[in-house]
Amino acid sequence: MSSADVSRPALGVPADRRGRAASRRDARPPARRGGVVLGAVGVLGELLITAGVLLLAFLAWQLWWTDVVANDQQAEVVREQGWDRPLAALDDGPQVVTPRYDEPPVAAEPEYLTTFASMRVPRWDGEPTRTITQGTDRPNVLNPLGVGHYEGTAMPGGVGNFSLAAHRTTYGKPFNRIEELVEGDPVVVWTQDTWYVYRVTSSQVVMPSDVEVIAPVPDQPGVEPTERSITLTTCHPMFSARERYVVHGVLDYWAPVSEGVPAELVEAA
């Protein structure tokens, strides 16, 4: 082979053009890979934005809209069943009941889902009347109706432990302000015929498994009760179900609804 053959470019393409073509070929794959990566990042960003919007919508529904719906449902029960009727006298010089300390009337425990009583806590100024319904499950009682009565515990005014549960956040949050209660605060419960005024005695934080707080004698399972107690339970801390916040009280007095309104509600009006 002659020196002319060695120096002749292959396929008749000049060497500088072959170099430029090779450089362009080498540069193309990274450009394509970069485009794919940028596209994937863009899609991921859009998905994250969408997820954020959905999360905010869920939080708005959970923390605000469930309150609106549940409060409307609970207010409708109050209206339909006339639970606020005894409070109408508060608007025009109510007659204050005379406290009675003898044995109060006690109704039999009703069937599941029966709304049998109502309550107000003067310390929670501005809160509406809350009805009390038999049962404590979330879908049928606590979410739509507010306050639930632990089945098998005492009824209002009864010897033992009249035990209630309600949400602290969402679904109307009837016990949202439970931590404000202090010793001596009244908790007023009424049936169609009778007022029961309880006084707060203590509060505690327990684990969900500590069910002895609703025993006939709170925290003393197996002990025969002699007092007429009340217990309020709800989730703790706020926006968590890790623990339970519990308030205990005892019956102070009772009075017939027909005789007027408890002084504790008159003072709070």
TIVO-771916 format. One record per residue: residue number from 1; chain; x, y, z of N, C-alpha, C in turn. Coordinates in steps of 0.02 Angstrom, whole numbers. Layout:
! TIVO-771916
   nr  kette     n_u     n_v     n_w    ca_u    ca_v    ca_w     c_u     c_v     c_w
  NUM      A       X       Y       Z       X       Y       Z       X       Y       Z
...
! end
This chain:
! TIVO-771916
   nr  kette     n_u     n_v     n_w    ca_u    ca_v    ca_w     c_u     c_v     c_w
    1      A      43     -59       0       0       0       0      44      62       0
    2      A      27     110     -44      67     170     -50      50     220       3
    3      A      93     270      11      80     323      60      17     360      43
    4      A      -1     364     -21     -63     398     -41    -123     362     -14
    5      A    -119     293     -15    -175     254      11    -184     264      86
    6      A    -131     268     124    -136     276     196    -167     342     214
    7      A    -152     395     179    -176     461     196    -246     476     169
    8      A    -274     430     124    -338     445      94    -394     435     145
    9      A    -438     483     152    -492     477     199    -539     421     179
   10      A    -568     385     228    -614     330     215    -678     357     185
   11      A    -706     322     139    -770     336     107    -773     405      76
   12      A    -716     434      66    -714     498      33    -739     556      76
   13      A    -745     548     145    -769     602     189    -709     636     221
   14      A    -703     702     217    -646     736     248    -644     723     323
   15      A    -583     720     351    -573     703     422    -607     753     469
   16      A    -605     818     452    -635     867     498    -710     860     501
   17      A    -741     841     444    -813     831     445    -832     769     483
   18      A    -790     716     477    -804     655     516    -801     672     590
   19      A    -754     712     612    -747     730     683    -807     769     709
   20      A    -831     817     667    -889     856     688    -951     813     693
   21      A    -959     766     646   -1017     722     647   -1016     677     708
   22      A    -957     651     724    -951     608     782    -967     646     846
   23      A    -944     709     849    -958     750     908   -1032     760     917
   24      A   -1068     773     860   -1140     782     864   -1175     719     887
   25      A   -1152     660     860   -1182     597     881   -1172     584     954
   26      A   -1112     599     979   -1098     588    1050   -1139     635    1095
   27      A   -1157     693    1070   -1192     742    1112   -1266     728    1116
   28      A   -1296     691    1066   -1368     681    1064   -1396     640    1122
   29      A   -1369     583    1140   -1399     542    1193   -1407     579    1260
   30      A   -1356     616    1283   -1365     653    1346   -1422     703    1342
   31      A   -1430     735    1283   -1484     783    1275   -1551     748    1282
   32      A   -1559     688    1253   -1621     651    1258   -1633     629    1330
   33      A   -1580     605    1363   -1588     583    1433   -1608     642    1477
   34      A   -1577     700    1465   -1594     759    1504   -1667     779    1495
   35      A   -1693     772    1434   -1762     788    1422   -1810     741    1459
   36      A   -1792     677    1460   -1834     629    1495   -1835     643    1570
   37      A   -1776     659    1597   -1772     674    1669   -1813     736    1686
   38      A   -1806     789    1645   -1844     850    1658   -1919     838    1653
   39      A   -1938     796    1604   -2009     779    1597   -2035     742    1658
   40      A   -1995     694    1683   -2015     657    1742   -2021     702    1803
   41      A   -1974     749    1810   -1976     796    1866   -2039     839    1862
   42      A   -2056     860    1801   -2116     901    1792   -2179     863    1811
   43      A   -2183     800    1789   -2242     758    1806   -2246     748    1882
   44      A   -2187     733    1912   -2186     723    1985   -2208     787    2021
   45      A   -2186     844    1997   -2206     907    2028   -2281     918    2024
   46      A   -2310     903    1966   -2382     910    1958   -2420     862    2005
   47      A   -2394     801    2011   -2426     753    2056   -2423     776    2128
   48      A   -2366     805    2148   -2359     829    2216   -2406     888    2229
   49      A   -2413     932    2180   -2459     989    2188   -2530     964    2195
   50      A   -2548     915    2151   -2616     887    2155   -2628     854    2222
   51      A   -2577     816    2246   -2584     783    2312   -2592     835    2367
   52      A   -2555     891    2362   -2561     943    2412   -2630     974    2413
   53      A   -2658     987    2353   -2725    1015    2349   -2776     967    2378
   54      A   -2769     902    2362   -2816     852    2389   -2810     847    2465
   55      A   -2748     852    2490   -2738     849    2563   -2771     909    2597
   56      A   -2762     968    2568   -2793    1028    2597   -2870    1022    2595
   57      A   -2896     994    2540   -2968     985    2535   -2993     936    2588
   58      A   -2954     882    2599   -2973     834    2650   -2973     865    2719
   59      A   -2921     905    2734   -2917     937    2799   -2975     986    2809
   60      A   -2993    1023    2756   -3049    1069    2761   -3113    1031    2775
   61      A   -3121     974    2741   -3181     933    2753   -3182     906    2824
   62      A   -3124     879    2846   -3121     847    2911   -3128     897    2968
   63      A   -3095     954    2963   -3091    1001    3019   -3146    1055    3017
   64      A   -3177    1065    2960   -3227    1118    2956   -3295    1092    2933
   65      A   -3297    1058    2876   -3361    1039    2848   -3397     988    2891
   66      A   -3361     940    2923   -3394     892    2967   -3427     928    3026
   67      A   -3396     983    3050   -3426    1022    3104   -3492    1053    3080
   68      A   -3491    1080    3020   -3551    1113    2993   -3608    1063    2988
   69      A   -3594    1005    2958   -3646     955    2947   -3671     927    3013
   70      A   -3624     908    3058   -3644     878    3121   -3682     927    3165
   71      A   -3661     990    3167   -3697    1039    3207   -3768    1049    3181
   72      A   -3776    1048    3115   -3843    1054    3086   -3886     994    3105
   73      A   -3857     934    3100   -3894     873    3118   -3914     874    3191
   74      A   -3868     893    3234   -3882     893    3306   -3933     947    3324
   75      A   -3928    1005    3292   -3976    1058    3304   -4046    1037    3281
   76      A   -4049     998    3228   -4114     974    3204   -4147     927    3254
   77      A   -4106     884    3285   -4133     839    3337   -4159     880    3396
   78      A   -4121     932    3416   -4143     975    3471   -4210    1008    3454
   79      A   -4216    1032    3393   -4279    1065    3373   -4337    1015    3370
   80      A   -4325     959    3337   -4379     910    3328   -4405     882    3394
   81      A   -4358     870    3440   -4378     838    3503   -4389     889    3560
   82      A   -4378     953    3546   -4394    1005    3594   -4349    1008    3655
   83      A   -4285     989    3646   -4241     988    3704   -4225    1057    3731
   84      A   -4231    1109    3690   -4219    1177    3715   -4281    1210    3745
   85      A   -4337    1175    3743   -4399    1205    3768   -4394    1227    3841
   86      A   -4363    1188    3885   -4357    1210    3955   -4315    1273    3963
   87      A   -4273    1289    3913   -4229    1347    3918   -4262    1411    3892
   88      A   -4322    1404    3864   -4355    1463    3836   -4367    1517    3889
   89      A   -4377    1495    3951   -4389    1544    4005   -4330    1589    4018
   90      A   -4270    1570    3995   -4211    1611    4007   -4217    1680    3975
   91      A   -4260    1686    3924   -4266    1749    3888   -4312    1799    3924
   92      A   -4351    1776    3973   -4398    1823    4005   -4407    1807    4079
   93      A   -4354    1820    4117   -4358    1814    4189   -4377    1746    4213
   94      A   -4334    1696    4207   -4351    1628    4224   -4361    1618    4299
   95      A   -4402    1571    4315   -4409    1549    4384   -4353    1499    4399
   96      A   -4315    1511    4451   -4260    1468    4469   -4286    1410    4511
   97      A   -4266    1350    4493   -4290    1291    4529   -4262    1288    4600
   98      A   -4298    1255    4643   -4274    1242    4711   -4237    1175    4710
   99      A   -4173    1174    4726   -4135    1111    4724   -4165    1059    4771
  100      A   -4165     998    4747   -4188     942    4788   -4130     893    4797
  101      A   -4124     867    4858   -4068     824    4875   -4091     754    4896
  102      A   -4155     741    4889   -4179     674    4903   -4166     629    4843
  103      A   -4190     569    4844   -4176     522    4790   -4211     545    4726
  104      A   -4173     554    4672   -4202     579    4610   -4236     524    4569
  105      A   -4281     543    4525   -4308     494    4478   -4254     472    4429
  106      A   -4253     409    4412   -4203     381    4366   -4239     339    4314
  107      A   -4230     356    4251   -4262     319    4197   -4226     253    4182
  108      A   -4261     207    4153   -4231     144    4132   -4185     157    4072
  109      A   -4134     117    4065   -4089     125    4008   -4126     112    3943
  110      A   -4121     158    3895   -4159     151    3833   -4125     105    3782
  111      A   -4159      94    3728   -4130      55    3673   -4077      95    3637
  112      A   -4033      59    3603   -3980      89    3563   -4009     140    3514
  113      A   -3974     197    3507   -3991     252    3462   -4049     295    3486
  114      A   -4072     284    3548   -4124     326    3576   -4093     389    3606
  115      A   -4116     447    3585   -4094     510    3616   -4139     522    3676
  116      A   -4109     520    3736   -4150     520    3797   -4136     578    3845
  117      A   -4086     618    3831   -4069     674    3876   -4031     727    3837
  118      A   -4018     782    3871   -3980     837    3841   -3935     867    3894
  119      A   -3888     909    3873   -3841     937    3922   -3815    1005    3900
  120      A   -3796    1044    3950   -3759    1107    3939   -3708    1114    3995
  121      A   -3652    1146    3977   -3599    1159    4026   -3590    1235    4029
  122      A   -3611    1268    4083   -3606    1341    4086   -3536    1368    4072
  123      A   -3484    1331    4091   -3415    1353    4078   -3403    1361    4003
  124      A   -3438    1322    3963   -3429    1326    3890   -3478    1376    3861
  125      A   -3472    1437    3881   -3517    1490    3858   -3518    1494    3782
  126      A   -3578    1497    3754   -3586    1502    3682   -3596    1435    3647
  127      A   -3585    1380    3682   -3596    1314    3653   -3670    1298    3652
  128      A   -3694    1263    3601   -3765    1247    3597   -3783    1188    3643
  129      A   -3848    1177    3650   -3872    1118    3685   -3850    1056    3648
  130      A   -3824    1006    3685   -3803     943    3655   -3848     887    3680
  131      A   -3874     848    3634   -3915     791    3653   -3872     731    3670
  132      A   -3901     685    3710   -3866     625    3732   -3904     564    3705
  133      A   -3868     522    3670   -3899     464    3636   -3867     400    3660
  134      A   -3907     348    3664   -3882     283    3687   -3834     252    3636
  135      A   -3773     235    3660   -3722     206    3617   -3663     254    3610
  136      A   -3606     226    3591   -3546     268    3583   -3507     252    3519
  137      A   -3538     218    3472   -3501     205    3409   -3500     269    3367
  138      A   -3448     273    3326   -3437     335    3287   -3487     344    3231
  139      A   -3500     294    3188   -3541     307    3128   -3613     327    3144
  140      A   -3643     297    3195   -3714     308    3207   -3729     356    3264
  141      A   -3682     364    3310   -3695     406    3369   -3650     467    3371
  142      A   -3585     457    3382   -3541     514    3394   -3535     560    3334
  143      A   -3528     533    3274   -3521     577    3216   -3583     619    3201
  144      A   -3642     587    3195   -3701     628    3178   -3738     659    3236
  145      A   -3734     628    3296   -3778     648    3351   -3743     683    3409
  146      A   -3677     678    3413   -3641     716    3463   -3618     677    3523
  147      A   -3658     676    3577   -3637     645    3640   -3669     576    3646
  148      A   -3628     526    3663   -3653     458    3670   -3648     434    3742
  149      A   -3695     391    3761   -3697     362    3828   -3669     291    3825
  150      A   -3618     278    3866   -3590     210    3869   -3644     162    3893
  151      A   -3661     114    3851   -3712      66    3869   -3691      25    3930
  152      A   -3738      15    3975   -3724     -23    4036   -3702      20    4094
  153      A   -3686      85    4082   -3669     129    4139   -3734     161    4165
  154      A   -3728     195    4222   -3787     224    4254   -3823     274    4209
  155      A   -3886     283    4222   -3926     334    4189   -3922     399    4230
  156      A   -3944     456    4202   -3941     519    4239   -3974     513    4308
  157      A   -3938     535    4359   -3963     533    4426   -3956     467    4462
  158      A   -3936     415    4425   -3932     349    4455   -3869     338    4496
  159      A   -3872     293    4544   -3813     273    4582   -3766     236    4535
  160      A   -3704     256    4533   -3657     228    4486   -3625     283    4445
  161      A   -3605     267    4385   -3566     314    4345   -3600     326    4278
  162      A   -3635     381    4272   -3666     403    4210   -3610     426    4163
  163      A   -3592     385    4114   -3531     396    4074   -3546     415    4003
  164      A   -3513     468    3979   -3526     496    3913   -3462     502    3872
  165      A   -3470     500    3806   -3414     509    3760   -3435     557    3705
  166      A   -3386     595    3679   -3399     640    3622   -3333     660    3591
  167      A   -3337     684    3529   -3278     707    3494   -3251     772    3525
  168      A   -3186     779    3521   -3154     841    3543   -3138     886    3483
  169      A   -3128     856    3425   -3120     893    3363   -3163     857    3310
  170      A   -3186     894    3261   -3228     869    3206   -3297     848    3229
  171      A   -3342     842    3181   -3410     818    3193   -3446     855    3249
  172      A   -3439     922    3249   -3472     963    3299   -3433     973    3362
  173      A   -3383     930    3375   -3337     933    3432   -3371     955    3498
  174      A   -3420     916    3522   -3456     936    3584   -3411     944    3645
  175      A   -3357     904    3650   -3313     909    3709   -3248     945    3693
  176      A   -3249     989    3645   -3189    1025    3624   -3156    1064    3681
  177      A   -3197    1090    3727   -3170    1134    3780   -3166    1098    3848
  178      A   -3159    1033    3845   -3161     993    3907   -3106    1012    3956
  179      A   -3048    1033    3930   -2992    1050    3974   -3004    1114    4014
  180      A   -3054    1152    3996   -3070    1213    4033   -3104    1198    4099
  181      A   -3133    1139    4106   -3171    1124    4166   -3126    1118    4227
  182      A   -3150    1147    4282   -3113    1145    4345   -3160    1119    4400
  183      A   -3130    1100    4455   -3169    1074    4511   -3224    1123    4532
  184      A   -3283    1096    4541   -3341    1137    4560   -3384    1160    4503
  185      A   -3359    1157    4440   -3399    1178    4383   -3462    1135    4376
  186      A   -3519    1166    4360   -3580    1127    4350   -3583    1096    4280
  187      A   -3612    1038    4276   -3630    1005    4213   -3704     990    4219
  188      A   -3745    1022    4178   -3817    1016    4184   -3844     968    4131
  189      A   -3877     916    4155   -3908     866    4112   -3983     867    4126
  190      A   -4023     858    4073   -4095     854    4085   -4128     804    4038
  191      A   -4179     771    4065   -4224     730    4026   -4287     771    4012
  192      A   -4338     740    3985   -4400     778    3972   -4431     804    4037
  193      A   -4417     771    4094   -4451     789    4156   -4406     815    4211
  194      A   -4340     802    4208   -4298     813    4267   -4232     845    4250
  195      A   -4212     895    4292   -4145     924    4289   -4099     884    4335
  196      A   -4037     874    4313   -3985     844    4356   -3924     889    4351
  197      A   -3904     917    4407   -3846     963    4408   -3788     928    4443
  198      A   -3737     913    4403   -3676     881    4429   -3622     933    4441
  199      A   -3573     917    4484   -3516     960    4495   -3452     922    4480
  200      A   -3407     955    4443   -3343     924    4426   -3302     914    4489
  201      A   -3272     854    4495   -3230     839    4553   -3156     829    4534
  202      A   -3143     805    4473   -3073     792    4454   -3068     780    4379
  203      A   -3007     780    4354   -2993     763    4284   -2929     724    4280
  204      A   -2920     686    4227   -2860     645    4218   -2850     629    4145
  205      A   -2789     610    4127   -2773     586    4060   -2753     513    4066
  206      A   -2785     471    4026   -2772     399    4030   -2761     372    3959
  207      A   -2741     309    3955   -2735     275    3892   -2804     248    3871
  208      A   -2815     238    3806   -2880     212    3784   -2900     145    3815
  209      A   -2851     107    3836   -2865      41    3866   -2887      46    3938
  210      A   -2881     106    3969   -2898     114    4040   -2974     124    4048
  211      A   -3011      71    4035   -3084      77    4035   -3113      81    4106
  212      A   -3072      71    4157   -3098      74    4225   -3121     145    4244
  213      A   -3106     195    4202   -3130     262    4218   -3206     266    4214
  214      A   -3238     220    4178   -3311     220    4174   -3341     164    4216
  215      A   -3302     135    4261   -3329      86    4308   -3380     120    4353
  216      A   -3425      81    4385   -3475     112    4430   -3444     157    4482
  217      A   -3386     137    4509   -3345     183    4549   -3283     196    4507
  218      A   -3275     256    4480   -3220     269    4434   -3153     247    4460
  219      A   -3116     211    4418   -3049     186    4433   -3047     133    4487
  220      A   -3105     107    4507   -3108      55    4558   -3156      -1    4535
  221      A   -3137     -37    4483   -3182     -90    4458   -3197    -142    4512
  222      A   -3259    -163    4514   -3280    -213    4562   -3306    -185    4628
  223      A   -3296    -120    4639   -3319     -89    4701   -3392     -67    4693
  224      A   -3433     -81    4744   -3504     -63    4742   -3512      13    4748
  225      A   -3547      46    4702   -3554     119    4704   -3604     141    4757
  226      A   -3591     199    4784   -3638     232    4831   -3654     302    4808
  227      A   -3613     330    4763   -3623     399    4739   -3656     398    4670
  228      A   -3684     455    4653   -3714     465    4587   -3665     507    4546
  229      A   -3625     473    4505   -3569     505    4471   -3584     518    4398
  230      A   -3542     561    4368   -3542     572    4296   -3470     572    4272
  231      A   -3458     546    4212   -3392     545    4182   -3397     566    4109
  232      A   -3356     614    4089   -3351     636    4019   -3285     612    3992
  233      A   -3285     582    3933   -3223     557    3902   -3218     582    3830
  234      A   -3156     597    3810   -3143     618    3741   -3071     606    3724
  235      A   -3053     617    3662   -2984     604    3640   -2936     658    3665
  236      A   -2873     638    3672   -2820     683    3696   -2753     659    3667
  237      A   -2708     705    3649   -2717     778    3646   -2760     798    3586
  238      A   -2767     862    3575   -2807     886    3519   -2781     857    3454
  239      A   -2827     836    3410   -2811     809    3344   -2774     742    3350
  240      A   -2783     707    3405   -2751     642    3414   -2797     597    3455
  241      A   -2790     532    3443   -2828     483    3483   -2780     441    3525
  242      A   -2721     467    3538   -2670     429    3574   -2690     416    3646
  243      A   -2725     464    3677   -2745     458    3748   -2818     479    3755
  244      A   -2842     478    3817   -2909     502    3831   -2907     554    3887
  245      A   -2945     608    3878   -2953     658    3931   -3019     642    3965
  246      A   -3017     638    4031   -3074     615    4070   -3090     665    4125
  247      A   -3154     682    4132   -3178     725    4185   -3230     687    4226
  248      A   -3222     688    4292   -3269     656    4337   -3308     708    4376
  249      A   -3368     690    4397   -3408     733    4438   -3458     693    4479
  250      A   -3495     727    4524   -3547     694    4564   -3609     737    4562
  251      A   -3666     705    4573   -3730     741    4572   -3734     788    4631
  252      A   -3751     851    4617   -3761     901    4669   -3834     901    4690
  253      A   -3879     911    4642   -3950     911    4658   -3990     895    4595
  254      A   -4055     887    4605   -4100     877    4549   -4162     920    4559
  255      A   -4203     928    4507   -4265     967    4513   -4310     950    4454
  256      A   -4375     957    4462   -4421     946    4407   -4415    1002    4354
  257      A   -4416     983    4292   -4413    1032    4237   -4473    1080    4241
  258      A   -4529    1056    4265   -4589    1097    4267   -4584    1155    4316
  259      A   -4534    1154    4360   -4530    1206    4412   -4486    1266    4393
  260      A   -4454    1263    4335   -4412    1319    4315   -4346    1296    4286
  261      A   -4293    1336    4297   -4227    1324    4268   -4174    1326    4323
  262      A   -4124    1283    4320   -4071    1285    4371   -4035    1353    4371
  263      A   -4016    1375    4430   -3982    1439    4437   -3919    1442    4396
  264      A   -3885    1385    4388   -3822    1383    4351   -3832    1404    4278
  265      A   -3889    1386    4249   -3902    1406    4180   -3925    1479    4176
  266      A   -3960    1502    4228   -3982    1572    4230   -3921    1618    4234
  267      A   -3874    1600    4276   -3813    1641    4284   -3771    1641    4221
  268      A   -3774    1587    4182   -3734    1583    4122   -3766    1618    4062
  269      A   -3830    1633    4068   -3867    1662    4011   -3847    1734    3999
! end
